[in-house]
Amino acid sequence: MTGPDHFRESERLIEQAHQVQADNGPGCGSEEILTEASVHATLALAAATAYPAIRDYWGDEDTVVSREWVTAVAP
């Protein structure tokens, strides 16, 4: 899973937790979903933090990764 994939998965899980809370009230399993979302958000942050160093080391030949980040965080 790439950094942008982790970001998107975190957003998806947050929406899922909101839906669970809306349907069943606070609790009801949403805490576990939010914990998983937090893990994916942390992994996305780690990947985003490491990306500039990787780009500097390998060069900017692979612009697919840059475009992938832009599409992941675009509104």
Buried (B, 14 or more C-beta within 10 A) or exposed (E): EBBBBBBBBBBEBBEBBEEBBEEEEEEEEBEEBBEBBEBBBEBBBEBBEEBEEEBEEEEEEEEEBEEBBEEBEEE
